[in-house]
Amino acid sequence: MSAASELRSLVKQLQSSSTEQEILGILATLNDFPTITEAIIRESKAGLAIGKLRAHASKQVSDVAKELVKKWKHTVDQAKHSRGSSATSATPKPPARKQSTSVAPSTPTTPSASTSGGSIAQGKSVDLRTAKTDGISGTTGDTTRNKCMELIYDSLAFDSGAPSDQISGRAKGIEVAVFNEFGGTTTGYKAKIRSLFVNLKDKNNPGLRESVVSGDLPVQRFAKMTSAEMASEERKAADSKIKSENLFNSLGAGEVQAETDAFQCGRCKQRKCRYRQAQTRSADEPMTTFVTCTVCNNRWKFS
């Protein structure tokens, strides 16, 4: 069995795993996989599968997936740099031209901070992919649209291991969908592109990027999503909690609540509570009951 086939088999097992321990076990096997190249990762689609786990609900799974992605990226970049160095050393150098002694020596220039694999700062390599480093440019014939497409590409590619043509196709599809929605490079078009860029570039929301790059989230649908819809699961849960607390506060402000012992607090197990009811949904739906424990101030609701 080839390395790509073996890796593809492990990816299928990973995608079908239902427990945290199973996932961690397969990730450990992948971490020790003997042969990792860019071609094998692309063919097996292992990068996309593991990338999605960076947003897993389990912090342990998320951390292991992040470390594995970082390790594989480092391995692939090292191989690229090695090939580049070999190609450079194999190219014959032209004979040096004899320099006249009357010409003043040139001033040494500072090496550029950018390389094909990212940027170099204080001797440390930073692996960042952009449209420029991947040689991707817009082909719409409009400078604004081309720049917007490249921005979307940058936000999708900066930590992705997917092929550049795959990411480019997604970025172009998103730009076209936004352009068609607003009928041109209007203020609304530019604002929407900025919103998509910011949400895609969010380091705490890798699942959104992976969904778009893999095609699980169609570009036409993604282009119409709001910031709230694009938020990570953690952000959505936090927002939901805030809304629930605000609802309790607003309904309780200035209104008399009846005291009762009909409800038992799930936190302190006491039966000293206040409650009120409100019609929070349509008229044909049952009323919502809001209960507050007078002992520990625990609050809950039910319909």
C-alpha angles and dihedrals in degrees: 000000000000121000091249092051092048091049091047089053091053090049091054090051089049093051092049095047114115104185133063093236092054091051093048091049093054092044088054089053091049090049089059094043105137102215121046122166133154091250093052092048091050095046094048094040087224093141093061094045095050093040090061090056090064086081094046118139090238111079091207092055091044093051094047091049092050092051092048092051090049091049094050093046089052091050093050093046091050090053091050092050091048091052091047092051092048092050091049094049091047093055110093113238118232115247113272115256116238108251122216114242089227092067115092115237114259121249113253112250126225113253115253116260094224128077135174091265099046136288131318119222122171090346095304122119116229115198107218125153121207137164088260096052091044093048094242123149136167121261101194095105089235118104095211094049092046091052092049092050090051091050091055089047091052092052092049098042107040095095101012129113094199121119114274093237090055093051091043091055091053093047093050091047092052093048092049092049092052092044092052092047094055097033096233144354092310128153089265091052092053093045091051092049090051091050093050091046094051094048094046092049092052105122090206092059107056091145091069092054093046092049092053095043093047093047094241086121108047114229093232091057094042092052090061097046121115124228090257091054092049094050120115120260090253091053092047091051091050092048091049091053091050092050091049092051092047090051091053091048095047095047093046097048112110095346127118113239123201120239119228144161092212093100128061119213112239091212107046097014091230123138099216103113144147121215143180135180131224138176100241097160136040119318094255092056122087119263120262117242117214115200129190123188110226091206104054100007092239111161133202140157139208140176 
